[in-house]
Amino acid sequence: MRKLEVASAWFSAYLTVKPLEETVEAFIKHRDFLHAMGSKVIVVSEQDTAYREKWILAFR
């Protein structure tokens, strides 16, 4: 119809607050989904609250 393609999708990582295995498992599931949709890029961001709080404080 419009010939749209999936370019990427956001993945929220919790490497500093959750077990590594849990994050890796979620990443692989996300990767496989994006691959099936034709995407070759994954946008990854660490979501530890300490990092977000520092970022928010920097912009106050």
PDB file of N, CA, C, O and CB in Angstrom:
ATOM      1  N   MET A   1       0.822  -1.175   0.000  1.00  0.00           N
ATOM      2  CA  MET A   1       0.000   0.000   0.000  1.00  0.00           C
ATOM      3  C   MET A   1       0.879   1.256   0.000  1.00  0.00           C
ATOM      4  O   MET A   1       0.927   1.973  -1.000  1.00  0.00           O
ATOM      5  CB  MET A   1      -0.942  -0.012   1.204  1.00  0.00           C
ATOM      6  N   ARG A   2       1.562   1.524   1.092  1.00  0.00           N
ATOM      7  CA  ARG A   2       2.437   2.702   1.150  1.00  0.00           C
ATOM      8  C   ARG A   2       3.908   2.312   1.074  1.00  0.00           C
ATOM      9  O   ARG A   2       4.784   3.177   1.061  1.00  0.00           O
ATOM     10  CB  ARG A   2       2.177   3.494   2.434  1.00  0.00           C
ATOM     11  N   LYS A   3       4.174   1.036   1.025  1.00  0.00           N
ATOM     12  CA  LYS A   3       5.542   0.516   0.926  1.00  0.00           C
ATOM     13  C   LYS A   3       6.436   1.009   2.066  1.00  0.00           C
ATOM     14  O   LYS A   3       7.599   1.350   1.848  1.00  0.00           O
ATOM     15  CB  LYS A   3       6.153   0.914  -0.410  1.00  0.00           C
ATOM     16  N   LEU A   4       5.890   1.045   3.272  1.00  0.00           N
ATOM     17  CA  LEU A   4       6.665   1.428   4.448  1.00  0.00           C
ATOM     18  C   LEU A   4       7.480   0.240   4.940  1.00  0.00           C
ATOM     19  O   LEU A   4       7.061  -0.910   4.809  1.00  0.00           O
ATOM     20  CB  LEU A   4       5.740   1.950   5.569  1.00  0.00           C
ATOM     21  N   GLU A   5       8.635   0.523   5.499  1.00  0.00           N
ATOM     22  CA  GLU A   5       9.491  -0.512   6.060  1.00  0.00           C
ATOM     23  C   GLU A   5       9.875  -0.142   7.487  1.00  0.00           C
ATOM     24  O   GLU A   5       9.980   1.035   7.830  1.00  0.00           O
ATOM     25  CB  GLU A   5      10.752  -0.712   5.192  1.00  0.00           C
ATOM     26  N   VAL A   6      10.082  -1.165   8.313  1.00  0.00           N
ATOM     27  CA  VAL A   6      10.542  -0.935   9.684  1.00  0.00           C
ATOM     28  C   VAL A   6      12.034  -0.625   9.625  1.00  0.00           C
ATOM     29  O   VAL A   6      12.820  -1.427   9.122  1.00  0.00           O
ATOM     30  CB  VAL A   6      10.253  -2.180  10.611  1.00  0.00           C
ATOM     31  N   ALA A   7      12.417   0.533  10.136  1.00  0.00           N
ATOM     32  CA  ALA A   7      13.829   0.918  10.147  1.00  0.00           C
ATOM     33  C   ALA A   7      14.514   0.432  11.419  1.00  0.00           C
ATOM     34  O   ALA A   7      15.666  -0.001  11.384  1.00  0.00           O
ATOM     35  CB  ALA A   7      13.973   2.441  10.019  1.00  0.00           C
ATOM     36  N   SER A   8      13.800   0.505  12.544  1.00  0.00           N
ATOM     37  CA  SER A   8      14.369   0.136  13.831  1.00  0.00           C
ATOM     38  C   SER A   8      13.274   0.146  14.880  1.00  0.00           C
ATOM     39  O   SER A   8      12.123   0.476  14.594  1.00  0.00           O
ATOM     40  CB  SER A   8      15.517   1.090  14.227  1.00  0.00           C
ATOM     41  N   ALA A   9      13.643  -0.217  16.089  1.00  0.00           N
ATOM     42  CA  ALA A   9      12.733  -0.119  17.233  1.00  0.00           C
ATOM     43  C   ALA A   9      13.584  -0.008  18.489  1.00  0.00           C
ATOM     44  O   ALA A   9      14.660  -0.598  18.587  1.00  0.00           O
ATOM     45  CB  ALA A   9      11.758  -1.356  17.311  1.00  0.00           C
ATOM     46  N   TRP A  10      13.090   0.738  19.420  1.00  0.00           N
ATOM     47  CA  TRP A  10      13.772   1.006  20.683  1.00  0.00           C
ATOM     48  C   TRP A  10      13.828  -0.241  21.558  1.00  0.00           C
ATOM     49  O   TRP A  10      12.842  -0.968  21.672  1.00  0.00           O
ATOM     50  CB  TRP A  10      13.075   2.139  21.432  1.00  0.00           C
ATOM     51  N   PHE A  11      14.984  -0.488  22.178  1.00  0.00           N
ATOM     52  CA  PHE A  11      15.117  -1.551  23.166  1.00  0.00           C
ATOM     53  C   PHE A  11      15.621  -0.931  24.459  1.00  0.00           C
ATOM     54  O   PHE A  11      16.688  -0.317  24.482  1.00  0.00           O
ATOM     55  CB  PHE A  11      16.077  -2.681  22.668  1.00  0.00           C
ATOM     56  N   SER A  12      14.870  -1.087  25.520  1.00  0.00           N
ATOM     57  CA  SER A  12      15.274  -0.581  26.833  1.00  0.00           C
ATOM     58  C   SER A  12      16.076  -1.648  27.564  1.00  0.00           C
ATOM     59  O   SER A  12      15.548  -2.708  27.903  1.00  0.00           O
ATOM     60  CB  SER A  12      14.039  -0.158  27.671  1.00  0.00           C
ATOM     61  N   ALA A  13      17.350  -1.365  27.805  1.00  0.00           N
ATOM     62  CA  ALA A  13      18.222  -2.298  28.514  1.00  0.00           C
ATOM     63  C   ALA A  13      18.272  -1.929  29.996  1.00  0.00           C
ATOM     64  O   ALA A  13      18.178  -0.758  30.366  1.00  0.00           O
ATOM     65  CB  ALA A  13      19.649  -2.295  27.901  1.00  0.00           C
ATOM     66  N   TYR A  14      18.420  -2.938  30.817  1.00  0.00           N
ATOM     67  CA  TYR A  14      18.529  -2.746  32.269  1.00  0.00           C
ATOM     68  C   TYR A  14      19.766  -3.489  32.769  1.00  0.00           C
ATOM     69  O   TYR A  14      19.691  -4.265  33.722  1.00  0.00           O
ATOM     70  CB  TYR A  14      17.238  -3.250  33.009  1.00  0.00           C
ATOM     71  N   LEU A  15      20.894  -3.245  32.122  1.00  0.00           N
ATOM     72  CA  LEU A  15      22.118  -3.986  32.424  1.00  0.00           C
ATOM     73  C   LEU A  15      22.638  -3.747  33.830  1.00  0.00           C
ATOM     74  O   LEU A  15      23.303  -4.614  34.395  1.00  0.00           O
ATOM     75  CB  LEU A  15      23.182  -3.625  31.441  1.00  0.00           C
ATOM     76  N   THR A  16      22.353  -2.607  34.396  1.00  0.00           N
ATOM     77  CA  THR A  16      22.896  -2.281  35.716  1.00  0.00           C
ATOM     78  C   THR A  16      21.962  -2.630  36.862  1.00  0.00           C
ATOM     79  O   THR A  16      22.360  -2.564  38.025  1.00  0.00           O
ATOM     80  CB  THR A  16      23.223  -0.826  35.779  1.00  0.00           C
ATOM     81  N   VAL A  17      20.720  -3.003  36.551  1.00  0.00           N
ATOM     82  CA  VAL A  17      19.762  -3.261  37.632  1.00  0.00           C
ATOM     83  C   VAL A  17      19.066  -4.621  37.547  1.00  0.00           C
ATOM     84  O   VAL A  17      18.393  -5.020  38.498  1.00  0.00           O
ATOM     85  CB  VAL A  17      18.726  -2.186  37.637  1.00  0.00           C
ATOM     86  N   LYS A  18      19.211  -5.334  36.438  1.00  0.00           N
ATOM     87  CA  LYS A  18      18.599  -6.659  36.291  1.00  0.00           C
ATOM     88  C   LYS A  18      19.684  -7.670  35.949  1.00  0.00           C
ATOM     89  O   LYS A  18      20.765  -7.291  35.498  1.00  0.00           O
ATOM     90  CB  LYS A  18      17.489  -6.649  35.194  1.00  0.00           C
ATOM     91  N   PRO A  19      19.408  -8.947  36.159  1.00  0.00           N
ATOM     92  CA  PRO A  19      20.389  -9.969  35.787  1.00  0.00           C
ATOM     93  C   PRO A  19      20.708  -9.905  34.286  1.00  0.00           C
ATOM     94  O   PRO A  19      19.814  -9.697  33.465  1.00  0.00           O
ATOM     95  CB  PRO A  19      19.866 -11.374  36.162  1.00  0.00           C
ATOM     96  N   LEU A  20      21.970 -10.082  33.943  1.00  0.00           N
ATOM     97  CA  LEU A  20      22.406 -10.027  32.551  1.00  0.00           C
ATOM     98  C   LEU A  20      21.597 -10.979  31.674  1.00  0.00           C
ATOM     99  O   LEU A  20      21.198 -10.617  30.568  1.00  0.00           O
ATOM    100  CB  LEU A  20      23.892 -10.360  32.450  1.00  0.00           C
ATOM    101  N   GLU A  21      21.357 -12.187  32.162  1.00  0.00           N
ATOM    102  CA  GLU A  21      20.642 -13.190  31.374  1.00  0.00           C
ATOM    103  C   GLU A  21      19.253 -12.693  30.962  1.00  0.00           C
ATOM    104  O   GLU A  21      18.805 -12.951  29.845  1.00  0.00           O
ATOM    105  CB  GLU A  21      20.519 -14.494  32.168  1.00  0.00           C
ATOM    106  N   GLU A  22      18.582 -11.987  31.856  1.00  0.00           N
ATOM    107  CA  GLU A  22      17.240 -11.468  31.570  1.00  0.00           C
ATOM    108  C   GLU A  22      17.282 -10.434  30.441  1.00  0.00           C
ATOM    109  O   GLU A  22      16.442 -10.449  29.541  1.00  0.00           O
ATOM    110  CB  GLU A  22      16.624 -10.842  32.840  1.00  0.00           C
ATOM    111  N   THR A  23      18.258  -9.550  30.502  1.00  0.00           N
ATOM    112  CA  THR A  23      18.388  -8.524  29.467  1.00  0.00           C
ATOM    113  C   THR A  23      18.790  -9.139  28.137  1.00  0.00           C
ATOM    114  O   THR A  23      18.263  -8.752  27.094  1.00  0.00           O
ATOM    115  CB  THR A  23      19.411  -7.467  29.885  1.00  0.00           C
ATOM    116  N   VAL A  24      19.715 -10.087  28.158  1.00  0.00           N
ATOM    117  CA  VAL A  24      20.151 -10.750  26.927  1.00  0.00           C
ATOM    118  C   VAL A  24      18.985 -11.490  26.285  1.00  0.00           C
ATOM    119  O   VAL A  24      18.797 -11.411  25.071  1.00  0.00           O
ATOM    120  CB  VAL A  24      21.313 -11.727  27.215  1.00  0.00           C
ATOM    121  N   GLU A  25      18.204 -12.203  27.079  1.00  0.00           N
ATOM    122  CA  GLU A  25      17.046 -12.933  26.556  1.00  0.00           C
ATOM    123  C   GLU A  25      16.048 -11.976  25.901  1.00  0.00           C
ATOM    124  O   GLU A  25      15.541 -12.255  24.815  1.00  0.00           O
ATOM    125  CB  GLU A  25      16.357 -13.728  27.683  1.00  0.00           C
ATOM    126  N   ALA A  26      15.771 -10.870  26.550  1.00  0.00           N
ATOM    127  CA  ALA A  26      14.835  -9.884  25.998  1.00  0.00           C
ATOM    128  C   ALA A  26      15.396  -9.257  24.723  1.00  0.00           C
ATOM    129  O   ALA A  26      14.658  -9.017  23.768  1.00  0.00           O
ATOM    130  CB  ALA A  26      14.530  -8.787  27.037  1.00  0.00           C
ATOM    131  N   PHE A  27      16.709  -8.990  24.711  1.00  0.00           N
ATOM    132  CA  PHE A  27      17.342  -8.405  23.527  1.00  0.00           C
ATOM    133  C   PHE A  27      17.254  -9.354  22.341  1.00  0.00           C
ATOM    134  O   PHE A  27      16.926  -8.932  21.232  1.00  0.00           O
ATOM    135  CB  PHE A  27      18.808  -8.059  23.816  1.00  0.00           C
ATOM    136  N   ILE A  28      17.541 -10.623  22.563  1.00  0.00           N
ATOM    137  CA  ILE A  28      17.490 -11.607  21.479  1.00  0.00           C
ATOM    138  C   ILE A  28      16.076 -11.728  20.923  1.00  0.00           C
ATOM    139  O   ILE A  28      15.895 -11.819  19.708  1.00  0.00           O
ATOM    140  CB  ILE A  28      17.984 -12.979  21.970  1.00  0.00           C
ATOM    141  N   LYS A  29      15.081 -11.730  21.791  1.00  0.00           N
ATOM    142  CA  LYS A  29      13.685 -11.777  21.342  1.00  0.00           C
ATOM    143  C   LYS A  29      13.366 -10.546  20.486  1.00  0.00           C
ATOM    144  O   LYS A  29      12.739 -10.661  19.434  1.00  0.00           O
ATOM    145  CB  LYS A  29      12.719 -11.857  22.560  1.00  0.00           C
ATOM    146  N   HIS A  30      13.799  -9.380  20.941  1.00  0.00           N
ATOM    147  CA  HIS A  30      13.588  -8.128  20.209  1.00  0.00           C
ATOM    148  C   HIS A  30      14.321  -8.168  18.864  1.00  0.00           C
ATOM    149  O   HIS A  30      13.768  -7.777  17.836  1.00  0.00           O
ATOM    150  CB  HIS A  30      14.071  -6.918  21.049  1.00  0.00           C
ATOM    151  N   ARG A  31      15.562  -8.642  18.883  1.00  0.00           N
ATOM    152  CA  ARG A  31      16.356  -8.765  17.656  1.00  0.00           C
ATOM    153  C   ARG A  31      15.679  -9.667  16.635  1.00  0.00           C
ATOM    154  O   ARG A  31      15.597  -9.328  15.455  1.00  0.00           O
ATOM    155  CB  ARG A  31      17.746  -9.303  17.976  1.00  0.00           C
ATOM    156  N   ASP A  32      15.198 -10.811  17.090  1.00  0.00           N
ATOM    157  CA  ASP A  32      14.546 -11.755  16.188  1.00  0.00           C
ATOM    158  C   ASP A  32      13.280 -11.169  15.577  1.00  0.00           C
ATOM    159  O   ASP A  32      13.002 -11.379  14.397  1.00  0.00           O
ATOM    160  CB  ASP A  32      14.216 -13.044  16.924  1.00  0.00           C
ATOM    161  N   PHE A  33      12.511 -10.432  16.379  1.00  0.00           N
ATOM    162  CA  PHE A  33      11.304  -9.778  15.869  1.00  0.00           C
ATOM    163  C   PHE A  33      11.667  -8.756  14.791  1.00  0.00           C
ATOM    164  O   PHE A  33      11.064  -8.734  13.718  1.00  0.00           O
ATOM    165  CB  PHE A  33      10.529  -9.093  17.019  1.00  0.00           C
ATOM    166  N   LEU A  34      12.656  -7.913  15.086  1.00  0.00           N
ATOM    167  CA  LEU A  34      13.042  -6.893  14.109  1.00  0.00           C
ATOM    168  C   LEU A  34      13.585  -7.521  12.834  1.00  0.00           C
ATOM    169  O   LEU A  34      13.302  -7.042  11.736  1.00  0.00           O
ATOM    170  CB  LEU A  34      14.084  -5.952  14.708  1.00  0.00           C
ATOM    171  N   HIS A  35      14.356  -8.582  12.971  1.00  0.00           N
ATOM    172  CA  HIS A  35      14.880  -9.274  11.793  1.00  0.00           C
ATOM    173  C   HIS A  35      13.739  -9.801  10.929  1.00  0.00           C
ATOM    174  O   HIS A  35      13.774  -9.677   9.705  1.00  0.00           O
ATOM    175  CB  HIS A  35      15.808 -10.430  12.211  1.00  0.00           C
ATOM    176  N   ALA A  36      12.736 -10.385  11.564  1.00  0.00           N
ATOM    177  CA  ALA A  36      11.571 -10.896  10.829  1.00  0.00           C
ATOM    178  C   ALA A  36      10.820  -9.773  10.114  1.00  0.00           C
ATOM    179  O   ALA A  36      10.188 -10.001   9.083  1.00  0.00           O
ATOM    180  CB  ALA A  36      10.623 -11.629  11.784  1.00  0.00           C
ATOM    181  N   MET A  37      10.892  -8.564  10.667  1.00  0.00           N
ATOM    182  CA  MET A  37      10.224  -7.405  10.065  1.00  0.00           C
ATOM    183  C   MET A  37      11.096  -6.724   9.003  1.00  0.00           C
ATOM    184  O   MET A  37      10.651  -5.785   8.342  1.00  0.00           O
ATOM    185  CB  MET A  37       9.851  -6.397  11.150  1.00  0.00           C
ATOM    186  N   GLY A  38      12.332  -7.196   8.842  1.00  0.00           N
ATOM    187  CA  GLY A  38      13.217  -6.644   7.825  1.00  0.00           C
ATOM    188  C   GLY A  38      14.163  -5.559   8.309  1.00  0.00           C
ATOM    189  O   GLY A  38      14.876  -4.959   7.505  1.00  0.00           O
ATOM    190  N   SER A  39      14.181  -5.300   9.595  1.00  0.00           N
ATOM    191  CA  SER A  39      15.055  -4.264  10.150  1.00  0.00           C
ATOM    192  C   SER A  39      16.451  -4.816  10.396  1.00  0.00           C
ATOM    193  O   SER A  39      16.622  -5.988  10.730  1.00  0.00           O
ATOM    194  CB  SER A  39      14.469  -3.703  11.457  1.00  0.00           C
ATOM    195  N   LYS A  40      17.442  -3.954  10.225  1.00  0.00           N
ATOM    196  CA  LYS A  40      18.832  -4.343  10.481  1.00  0.00           C
ATOM    197  C   LYS A  40      19.466  -3.497  11.580  1.00  0.00           C
ATOM    198  O   LYS A  40      20.670  -3.587  11.817  1.00  0.00           O
ATOM    199  CB  LYS A  40      19.653  -4.226   9.204  1.00  0.00           C
ATOM    200  N   VAL A  41      18.658  -2.674  12.255  1.00  0.00           N
ATOM    201  CA  VAL A  41      19.166  -1.755  13.272  1.00  0.00           C
ATOM    202  C   VAL A  41      18.327  -1.872  14.536  1.00  0.00           C
ATOM    203  O   VAL A  41      17.103  -1.980  14.465  1.00  0.00           O
ATOM    204  CB  VAL A  41      19.162  -0.299  12.753  1.00  0.00           C
ATOM    205  N   ILE A  42      18.986  -1.849  15.700  1.00  0.00           N
ATOM    206  CA  ILE A  42      18.287  -1.809  16.985  1.00  0.00           C
ATOM    207  C   ILE A  42      18.810  -0.600  17.757  1.00  0.00           C
ATOM    208  O   ILE A  42      20.020  -0.426  17.907  1.00  0.00           O
ATOM    209  CB  ILE A  42      18.495  -3.146  17.801  1.00  0.00           C
ATOM    210  N   VAL A  43      17.906   0.217  18.235  1.00  0.00           N
ATOM    211  CA  VAL A  43      18.271   1.362  19.068  1.00  0.00           C
ATOM    212  C   VAL A  43      18.231   0.885  20.518  1.00  0.00           C
ATOM    213  O   VAL A  43      17.194   0.421  20.991  1.00  0.00           O
ATOM    214  CB  VAL A  43      17.300   2.597  18.831  1.00  0.00           C
ATOM    215  N   VAL A  44      19.359   0.997  21.225  1.00  0.00           N
ATOM    216  CA  VAL A  44      19.463   0.492  22.597  1.00  0.00           C
ATOM    217  C   VAL A  44      19.745   1.647  23.554  1.00  0.00           C
ATOM    218  O   VAL A  44      20.561   2.523  23.271  1.00  0.00           O
ATOM    219  CB  VAL A  44      20.575  -0.587  22.705  1.00  0.00           C
ATOM    220  N   SER A  45      19.054   1.630  24.690  1.00  0.00           N
ATOM    221  CA  SER A  45      19.279   2.643  25.717  1.00  0.00           C
ATOM    222  C   SER A  45      19.235   1.994  27.097  1.00  0.00           C
ATOM    223  O   SER A  45      18.312   1.241  27.409  1.00  0.00           O
ATOM    224  CB  SER A  45      18.227   3.778  25.613  1.00  0.00           C
ATOM    225  N   GLU A  46      20.232   2.290  27.911  1.00  0.00           N
ATOM    226  CA  GLU A  46      20.240   1.818  29.295  1.00  0.00           C
ATOM    227  C   GLU A  46      19.203   2.618  30.084  1.00  0.00           C
ATOM    228  O   GLU A  46      19.140   3.841  29.964  1.00  0.00           O
ATOM    229  CB  GLU A  46      21.668   1.958  29.936  1.00  0.00           C
ATOM    230  N   GLN A  47      18.396   1.935  30.885  1.00  0.00           N
ATOM    231  CA  GLN A  47      17.283   2.569  31.583  1.00  0.00           C
ATOM    232  C   GLN A  47      17.441   2.617  33.096  1.00  0.00           C
ATOM    233  O   GLN A  47      16.455   2.811  33.807  1.00  0.00           O
ATOM    234  CB  GLN A  47      16.026   1.857  31.251  1.00  0.00           C
ATOM    235  N   ASP A  48      18.643   2.447  33.598  1.00  0.00           N
ATOM    236  CA  ASP A  48      18.877   2.546  35.040  1.00  0.00           C
ATOM    237  C   ASP A  48      18.434   3.922  35.525  1.00  0.00           C
ATOM    238  O   ASP A  48      18.784   4.936  34.921  1.00  0.00           O
ATOM    239  CB  ASP A  48      20.377   2.298  35.384  1.00  0.00           C
ATOM    240  N   THR A  49      17.677   3.960  36.597  1.00  0.00           N
ATOM    241  CA  THR A  49      17.142   5.231  37.093  1.00  0.00           C
ATOM    242  C   THR A  49      18.238   6.207  37.497  1.00  0.00           C
ATOM    243  O   THR A  49      18.033   7.418  37.412  1.00  0.00           O
ATOM    244  CB  THR A  49      16.229   4.983  38.271  1.00  0.00           C
ATOM    245  N   ALA A  50      19.383   5.722  37.928  1.00  0.00           N
ATOM    246  CA  ALA A  50      20.477   6.622  38.308  1.00  0.00           C
ATOM    247  C   ALA A  50      20.913   7.462  37.114  1.00  0.00           C
ATOM    248  O   ALA A  50      21.180   8.654  37.262  1.00  0.00           O
ATOM    249  CB  ALA A  50      21.674   5.821  38.864  1.00  0.00           C
ATOM    250  N   TYR A  51      20.989   6.854  35.933  1.00  0.00           N
ATOM    251  CA  TYR A  51      21.378   7.595  34.737  1.00  0.00           C
ATOM    252  C   TYR A  51      20.302   8.594  34.346  1.00  0.00           C
ATOM    253  O   TYR A  51      20.609   9.736  34.004  1.00  0.00           O
ATOM    254  CB  TYR A  51      21.655   6.637  33.578  1.00  0.00           C
ATOM    255  N   ARG A  52      19.050   8.176  34.394  1.00  0.00           N
ATOM    256  CA  ARG A  52      17.955   9.083  34.031  1.00  0.00           C
ATOM    257  C   ARG A  52      17.864  10.244  35.001  1.00  0.00           C
ATOM    258  O   ARG A  52      17.623  11.374  34.577  1.00  0.00           O
ATOM    259  CB  ARG A  52      16.622   8.332  33.995  1.00  0.00           C
ATOM    260  N   GLU A  53      18.050  10.003  36.287  1.00  0.00           N
ATOM    261  CA  GLU A  53      17.980  11.079  37.278  1.00  0.00           C
ATOM    262  C   GLU A  53      19.096  12.091  37.057  1.00  0.00           C
ATOM    263  O   GLU A  53      18.871  13.295  37.184  1.00  0.00           O
ATOM    264  CB  GLU A  53      18.060  10.507  38.701  1.00  0.00           C
ATOM    265  N   LYS A  54      20.288  11.625  36.731  1.00  0.00           N
ATOM    266  CA  LYS A  54      21.395  12.544  36.459  1.00  0.00           C
ATOM    267  C   LYS A  54      21.091  13.391  35.230  1.00  0.00           C
ATOM    268  O   LYS A  54      21.376  14.588  35.219  1.00  0.00           O
ATOM    269  CB  LYS A  54      22.712  11.768  36.259  1.00  0.00           C
ATOM    270  N   TRP A  55      20.519  12.788  34.203  1.00  0.00           N
ATOM    271  CA  TRP A  55      20.183  13.503  32.975  1.00  0.00           C
ATOM    272  C   TRP A  55      19.111  14.548  33.246  1.00  0.00           C
ATOM    273  O   TRP A  55      19.214  15.681  32.776  1.00  0.00           O
ATOM    274  CB  TRP A  55      19.711  12.524  31.889  1.00  0.00           C
ATOM    275  N   ILE A  56      18.092  14.179  33.992  1.00  0.00           N
ATOM    276  CA  ILE A  56      17.009  15.115  34.313  1.00  0.00           C
ATOM    277  C   ILE A  56      17.549  16.287  35.130  1.00  0.00           C
ATOM    278  O   ILE A  56      17.194  17.437  34.873  1.00  0.00           O
ATOM    279  CB  ILE A  56      15.876  14.396  35.086  1.00  0.00           C
ATOM    280  N   LEU A  57      18.405  16.000  36.113  1.00  0.00           N
ATOM    281  CA  LEU A  57      18.974  17.071  36.932  1.00  0.00           C
ATOM    282  C   LEU A  57      19.824  18.027  36.100  1.00  0.00           C
ATOM    283  O   LEU A  57      19.888  19.220  36.396  1.00  0.00           O
ATOM    284  CB  LEU A  57      19.813  16.480  38.061  1.00  0.00           C
ATOM    285  N   ALA A  58      20.468  17.515  35.075  1.00  0.00           N
ATOM    286  CA  ALA A  58      21.317  18.349  34.230  1.00  0.00           C
ATOM    287  C   ALA A  58      20.506  19.381  33.455  1.00  0.00           C
ATOM    288  O   ALA A  58      21.032  20.426  33.072  1.00  0.00           O
ATOM    289  CB  ALA A  58      22.106  17.483  33.264  1.00  0.00           C
ATOM    290  N   PHE A  59      19.231  19.093  33.223  1.00  0.00           N
ATOM    291  CA  PHE A  59      18.400  19.989  32.425  1.00  0.00           C
ATOM    292  C   PHE A  59      17.419  20.797  33.257  1.00  0.00           C
ATOM    293  O   PHE A  59      16.518  21.421  32.697  1.00  0.00           O
ATOM    294  CB  PHE A  59      17.648  19.203  31.401  1.00  0.00           C
ATOM    295  N   ARG A  60      17.563  20.805  34.561  1.00  0.00           N
ATOM    296  CA  ARG A  60      16.674  21.607  35.414  1.00  0.00           C
ATOM    297  C   ARG A  60      17.160  23.017  35.510  1.00  0.00           C
ATOM    298  O   ARG A  60      16.541  23.840  36.184  1.00  0.00           O
ATOM    299  CB  ARG A  60      16.562  21.009  36.806  1.00  0.00           C
TER     300      ARG A  60
END
